[in-house]
Amino acid sequence: MKAILLVGLVVLSAGPIHAQKKQENAATSRPKLEQGTTTAEGKRTGKWNFYNNKKALELTFDYDSSRINFLLPDTTRYLVRIGEEWTPRRMARAPRLLGSTDQRLDDLLRSLRYPISALRQQLQGTVVMGYTVDVTGHTRDFTVESSLSPDCDQEVWRAIKTLPDNWIPAVYTGRPTPSRFYLSVKFQMINEAEHERQQRELKRLAQQSADGASPSVAPVRARYAHEIIVTALGIERGTR
């Protein structure tokens, strides 16, 4: 009979985003992805710039005038609601987070925890959560498209609700249009050897990025579908 001794939690993301939960000084070189000023009350004011992990500017938004000053061109086919159907279309203005998408994913990574009940059952698998960004720039109609367990589903829901809910709605045929997004959260358990391999791979990708090379990663998923991996690091031990 075997048991897993939990020795720590490591949070990783898959696809185009590669991040990990802060350990020692691992996060000291992380670029600041959201830049601007706030009032004494913490309210954003003036122009803010939002970047991705490659330090590319994606959005400039003026909070004083509520105007978009710069928006990175995006020709992705997004799922939008036309009548009663969800159909992939290219937008006159693509829907997107009012902020840095990579920063949001990093914040989500830091918030997610591997439920104790799932650890005890050595439960692994994926939760897929779908949601709509409506014409007002807010999320609604959350649905669990793929369930792992009630506790894992609830953990994904809890983490999402901790994040700010400010979006730029899609514009299609000249008017704001609801769009659909998906978040896939994979819960997995690995041993120490696999953890060390992943750490080496993260360092290699970080070095490639620092050198200006294109990292060798899995193909980028559709912008409306993000994937995150929550990993429990454990050691298998036999029991008498």
Kinemage of the C-alpha trace (Angstrom):
@kinemage 1
@onewidth
@group {chain A} dominant
@subgroup {mainchain}
@vectorlist {calphas} color= white
{ca met a 1} P 0.000 0.000 0.000
{ca lys a 2} L 1.335 3.447 -0.879
{ca ala a 3} L 0.688 6.898 0.486
{ca ile a 4} L 1.654 10.305 -0.801
{ca leu a 5} L 3.486 12.588 1.582
{ca leu a 6} L 2.748 16.129 0.492
{ca val a 7} L 5.897 18.198 0.726
{ca gly a 8} L 4.839 21.321 -1.123
{ca leu a 9} L 2.656 22.866 -3.793
{ca val a 10} L 3.941 24.049 -7.124
{ca val a 11} L 1.690 25.883 -9.544
{ca leu a 12} L 2.509 25.888 -13.239
{ca ser a 13} L 0.746 27.115 -16.337
{ca ala a 14} L 0.621 25.428 -19.714
{ca gly a 15} L 0.591 26.737 -23.280
{ca pro a 16} L 2.022 30.209 -23.905
{ca ile a 17} L 2.197 31.156 -20.223
{ca his a 18} L 4.923 29.697 -18.018
{ca ala a 19} L 4.919 30.736 -14.378
{ca gln a 20} L 5.281 29.218 -10.955
{ca lys a 21} L 4.238 30.006 -7.439
{ca lys a 22} L 6.761 32.257 -5.707
{ca gln a 23} L 9.529 30.258 -4.062
{ca glu a 24} L 12.696 31.756 -2.616
{ca asn a 25} L 13.773 34.453 -5.119
{ca ala a 26} L 12.252 32.901 -8.258
{ca ala a 27} L 9.940 35.864 -8.905
{ca thr a 28} L 12.493 38.645 -8.485
{ca ser a 29} L 13.141 38.990 -12.228
{ca arg a 30} L 9.473 38.983 -13.258
{ca pro a 31} L 8.642 42.050 -15.392
{ca lys a 32} L 5.966 44.473 -14.218
{ca leu a 33} L 3.077 43.770 -16.559
{ca glu a 34} L 0.721 46.573 -15.484
{ca gln a 35} L 2.108 50.103 -15.260
{ca gly a 36} L 0.288 53.279 -14.252
{ca thr a 37} L -0.632 55.483 -11.311
{ca thr a 38} L -3.283 55.202 -8.618
{ca thr a 39} L -4.898 57.676 -6.252
{ca ala a 40} L -4.430 57.561 -2.481
{ca glu a 41} L -7.599 55.456 -2.356
{ca gly a 42} L -6.086 52.914 -4.764
{ca lys a 43} L -8.161 53.962 -7.792
{ca arg a 44} L -6.408 53.806 -11.149
{ca thr a 45} L -5.994 57.143 -12.889
{ca gly a 46} L -4.573 58.392 -16.172
{ca lys a 47} L -3.026 56.147 -18.812
{ca trp a 48} L -2.094 52.570 -17.935
{ca asn a 49} L 0.030 50.258 -20.081
{ca phe a 50} L -0.517 46.488 -20.037
{ca tyr a 51} L 2.111 44.022 -21.257
{ca asn a 52} L 2.469 40.284 -21.816
{ca asn a 53} L 5.271 38.082 -20.479
{ca lys a 54} L 7.349 38.865 -23.578
{ca lys a 55} L 7.258 42.561 -22.575
{ca ala a 56} L 5.136 43.418 -25.611
{ca leu a 57} L 2.591 46.208 -25.130
{ca glu a 58} L -0.939 44.849 -25.572
{ca leu a 59} L -3.165 47.652 -24.341
{ca thr a 60} L -3.066 51.299 -23.260
{ca phe a 61} L -6.184 52.489 -21.468
{ca asp a 62} L -6.955 55.985 -20.163
{ca tyr a 63} L -8.963 55.627 -16.943
{ca asp a 64} L -9.736 59.355 -16.848
{ca ser a 65} L -11.489 59.370 -20.222
{ca ser a 66} L -12.384 55.636 -20.337
{ca arg a 67} L -10.795 55.438 -23.770
{ca ile a 68} L -8.577 52.829 -25.419
{ca asn a 69} L -5.414 54.551 -26.671
{ca phe a 70} L -3.753 51.426 -28.019
{ca leu a 71} L -4.953 47.881 -28.621
{ca leu a 72} L -2.716 45.193 -30.088
{ca pro a 73} L -4.262 43.931 -33.354
{ca asp a 74} L -5.986 40.587 -32.881
{ca thr a 75} L -7.361 38.528 -35.790
{ca thr a 76} L -8.356 35.520 -33.666
{ca arg a 77} L -11.780 34.009 -34.388
{ca tyr a 78} L -13.663 34.377 -31.092
{ca leu a 79} L -16.866 32.649 -30.083
{ca val a 80} L -19.649 35.247 -30.190
{ca arg a 81} L -23.383 34.879 -29.826
{ca ile a 82} L -25.306 35.456 -33.038
{ca gly a 83} L -28.977 34.944 -32.345
{ca glu a 84} L -29.120 31.818 -30.209
{ca glu a 85} L -25.892 30.264 -31.533
{ca trp a 86} L -22.249 30.602 -30.489
{ca thr a 87} L -20.195 31.014 -33.654
{ca pro a 88} L -16.458 31.719 -34.231
{ca arg a 89} L -16.005 35.108 -35.885
{ca arg a 90} L -13.283 37.701 -36.372
{ca met a 91} L -14.149 40.899 -34.547
{ca ala a 92} L -14.009 44.559 -35.465
{ca arg a 93} L -12.702 44.791 -31.896
{ca ala a 94} L -11.655 41.598 -30.178
{ca pro a 95} L -12.836 40.998 -26.613
{ca arg a 96} L -10.122 41.089 -23.994
{ca leu a 97} L -9.352 41.646 -20.354
{ca leu a 98} L -9.006 45.274 -19.260
{ca gly a 99} L -5.520 44.566 -17.965
{ca ser a 100} L -2.646 42.166 -18.606
{ca thr a 101} L -3.887 38.677 -19.450
{ca asp a 102} L -0.587 37.136 -18.332
{ca gln a 103} L -0.809 39.003 -15.020
{ca arg a 104} L -4.351 37.716 -14.526
{ca leu a 105} L -3.250 34.134 -15.169
{ca asp a 106} L -0.349 34.563 -12.761
{ca asp a 107} L -2.716 35.917 -10.090
{ca leu a 108} L -5.027 32.978 -10.712
{ca leu a 109} L -2.112 30.560 -10.387
{ca arg a 110} L -1.174 32.034 -7.037
{ca ser a 111} L -4.740 31.805 -5.757
{ca leu a 112} L -5.480 28.203 -6.732
{ca arg a 113} L -4.923 25.430 -4.195
{ca tyr a 114} L -5.062 21.672 -4.611
{ca pro a 115} L -8.088 20.636 -2.491
{ca ile a 116} L -7.172 18.437 0.490
{ca ser a 117} L -9.972 16.006 -0.376
{ca ala a 118} L -8.494 15.495 -3.853
{ca leu a 119} L -5.020 14.984 -2.398
{ca arg a 120} L -6.282 12.347 0.005
{ca gln a 121} L -8.009 10.492 -2.839
{ca gln a 122} L -4.997 11.017 -5.153
{ca leu a 123} L -7.501 12.537 -7.554
{ca gln a 124} L -6.137 14.003 -10.782
{ca gly a 125} L -7.853 15.485 -13.792
{ca thr a 126} L -9.169 18.656 -15.393
{ca val a 127} L -11.872 21.170 -14.597
{ca val a 128} L -13.095 23.253 -17.534
{ca met a 129} L -15.025 26.401 -16.649
{ca gly a 130} L -16.860 28.379 -19.314
{ca tyr a 131} L -18.135 31.943 -18.985
{ca thr a 132} L -19.518 34.811 -21.035
{ca val a 133} L -18.140 38.338 -21.291
{ca asp a 134} L -21.281 40.415 -21.815
{ca val a 135} L -21.747 43.739 -23.607
{ca thr a 136} L -21.110 45.688 -20.377
{ca gly a 137} L -17.629 44.164 -19.950
{ca his a 138} L -18.508 41.816 -17.088
{ca thr a 139} L -18.538 38.022 -16.791
{ca arg a 140} L -21.644 35.900 -16.265
{ca asp a 141} L -23.204 32.531 -17.157
{ca phe a 142} L -20.435 30.478 -15.544
{ca thr a 143} L -20.768 26.785 -16.315
{ca val a 144} L -18.659 23.745 -15.449
{ca glu a 145} L -18.051 22.219 -18.865
{ca ser a 146} L -15.972 19.361 -17.447
{ca ser a 147} L -16.039 18.374 -13.765
{ca leu a 148} L -13.377 16.617 -11.685
{ca ser a 149} L -14.934 16.684 -8.210
{ca pro a 150} L -17.202 19.092 -6.309
{ca asp a 151} L -14.240 20.404 -4.280
{ca cys a 152} L -12.010 20.902 -7.336
{ca asp a 153} L -14.837 22.577 -9.253
{ca gln a 154} L -15.508 24.857 -6.284
{ca glu a 155} L -11.816 25.741 -5.969
{ca val a 156} L -11.672 26.921 -9.579
{ca trp a 157} L -14.843 28.964 -9.064
{ca arg a 158} L -13.467 30.470 -5.833
{ca ala a 159} L -10.196 31.478 -7.485
{ca ile a 160} L -11.914 33.090 -10.472
{ca lys a 161} L -14.161 35.168 -8.198
{ca thr a 162} L -11.123 36.636 -6.394
{ca leu a 163} L -10.029 38.405 -9.591
{ca pro a 164} L -11.182 41.814 -10.873
{ca asp a 165} L -14.067 41.573 -13.344
{ca asn a 166} L -13.251 44.258 -15.908
{ca trp a 167} L -13.255 43.399 -19.617
{ca ile a 168} L -13.414 45.118 -22.993
{ca pro a 169} L -16.428 43.606 -24.793
{ca ala a 170} L -16.294 42.327 -28.353
{ca val a 171} L -17.568 44.539 -31.179
{ca tyr a 172} L -19.118 42.678 -34.116
{ca thr a 173} L -21.032 44.248 -37.008
{ca gly a 174} L -20.701 47.623 -35.318
{ca arg a 175} L -22.107 46.812 -31.881
{ca pro a 176} L -21.004 45.210 -28.605
{ca thr a 177} L -21.551 41.440 -28.665
{ca pro a 178} L -21.348 38.719 -25.958
{ca ser a 179} L -18.296 36.461 -26.292
{ca arg a 180} L -17.435 33.127 -24.720
{ca phe a 181} L -14.235 32.209 -22.852
{ca tyr a 182} L -12.984 28.960 -21.303
{ca leu a 183} L -10.535 28.171 -18.512
{ca ser a 184} L -9.032 24.698 -18.185
{ca val a 185} L -7.438 23.865 -14.813
{ca lys a 186} L -5.572 20.577 -14.618
{ca phe a 187} L -4.865 19.095 -11.171
{ca gln a 188} L -1.936 16.682 -11.197
{ca met a 189} L 0.488 14.991 -8.795
{ca ile a 190} L 4.157 14.469 -9.596
{ca asn a 191} L 7.189 13.026 -7.851
{ca glu a 192} L 10.357 14.905 -6.997
{ca ala a 193} L 12.241 13.789 -10.127
{ca glu a 194} L 9.503 15.121 -12.414
{ca his a 195} L 9.363 18.338 -10.403
{ca glu a 196} L 13.097 18.867 -10.930
{ca arg a 197} L 12.701 18.202 -14.665
{ca gln a 198} L 9.960 20.819 -14.875
{ca gln a 199} L 12.109 23.322 -13.013
{ca arg a 200} L 14.952 22.794 -15.486
{ca glu a 201} L 12.550 23.285 -18.387
{ca leu a 202} L 11.207 26.518 -16.884
{ca lys a 203} L 14.755 27.835 -16.463
{ca arg a 204} L 15.586 26.917 -20.058
{ca leu a 205} L 12.499 28.723 -21.376
{ca ala a 206} L 13.259 31.760 -19.202
{ca gln a 207} L 16.828 31.879 -20.555
{ca gln a 208} L 15.573 31.617 -24.141
{ca ser a 209} L 13.218 34.524 -23.505
{ca ala a 210} L 16.025 36.588 -21.944
{ca asp a 211} L 18.237 35.871 -24.973
{ca gly a 212} L 15.491 36.954 -27.355
{ca ala a 213} L 14.971 33.493 -28.818
{ca ser a 214} L 11.556 32.044 -29.534
{ca pro a 215} L 10.820 29.487 -26.812
{ca ser a 216} L 10.021 25.930 -27.855
{ca val a 217} L 6.578 25.445 -26.344
{ca ala a 218} L 3.335 23.749 -27.210
{ca pro a 219} L 1.219 25.426 -29.914
{ca val a 220} L -0.654 28.445 -28.610
{ca arg a 221} L -4.298 27.692 -27.866
{ca ala a 222} L -7.152 29.929 -28.940
{ca arg a 223} L -7.104 33.187 -27.002
{ca tyr a 224} L -10.488 32.406 -25.489
{ca ala a 225} L -9.200 29.119 -23.980
{ca his a 226} L -6.538 29.296 -21.265
{ca glu a 227} L -4.969 26.300 -19.560
{ca ile a 228} L -3.412 26.180 -16.101
{ca ile a 229} L -1.806 23.242 -14.289
{ca val a 230} L -1.919 22.972 -10.497
{ca thr a 231} L 0.683 20.489 -9.318
{ca ala a 232} L 1.048 18.760 -5.974
{ca leu a 233} L 4.647 17.730 -5.346
{ca gly a 234} L 4.826 14.536 -3.326
{ca ile a 235} L 7.000 11.562 -2.465
{ca glu a 236} L 5.626 8.056 -2.694
{ca arg a 237} L 6.456 5.895 0.305
{ca gly a 238} L 5.539 2.334 1.102
{ca thr a 239} L 3.670 1.661 4.335
{ca arg a 240} L 4.031 -1.351 6.566
